[in-house]
Amino acid sequence: VYALAECIEDGKIDAIGISVYSPKIATIAVREKKIKLIQLPLNVFDHRFEKHISEALFKNLKVIVRSVYLQGLFFLSLDMCKKKIPLAHAPLKRLLQITSDYNLSIAEIAFKYVLSTKGIISMVLGMENSQQLNENIALLDTQKLPIELINEINNTFRDIPIEVLDPP
């Protein structure tokens, strides 16, 4: 961090950022005064970094999120999910029920859930083609999620196993 701080002083870079994978490192990162940006995973299933996002917001850090679609897990069929990541089967089945209850797609719920989180300045999304890009852009122009849906997500998907949140 100190070498990067010198680069800021020399005008070679504007800010120091870090991409974190564990709450322990996120805690260290948001407390490091020299770090101005933090990238971390956030999605319908992964709530491990909520307090870090709040702390970052309080400290005027910029927060960028990744893994919005949980590395594609949300788009697997239930059969494929059961084969690839058995622990994700029950939560994914419940998420599909929620999409049906609210008449929204998984993409809409996942994307808008992250957008509804205060303090997020940007999302890193993985896409394989221009159609997926256009679909994600279209999601920016749609209605926000109802607060009762956000609350249901927060209450329903609290204790998802790490093997699901960080799939192989």
TAKABEL-V635878 format. One record per pair of residues at least 24 apart in sequence whose C-alpha atoms are under 6 Angstrom apart, sorted by the first residue. I is the first residue (numbers start at 1). J is the second residue. Records with the same first field share a line. If there is no record, write none. Layout:
BEGIN
I: J / J
END
This chain:
BEGIN
30: 56
36: 61
37: 61 / 62 / 63
38: 63
39: 63 / 64 / 65
40: 65 / 66
41: 65 / 66 / 67
42: 68
43: 68
44: 110
45: 157
57: 119
63: 120 / 121
64: 120 / 121 / 122 / 123
65: 123
66: 123 / 124
88: 164
END
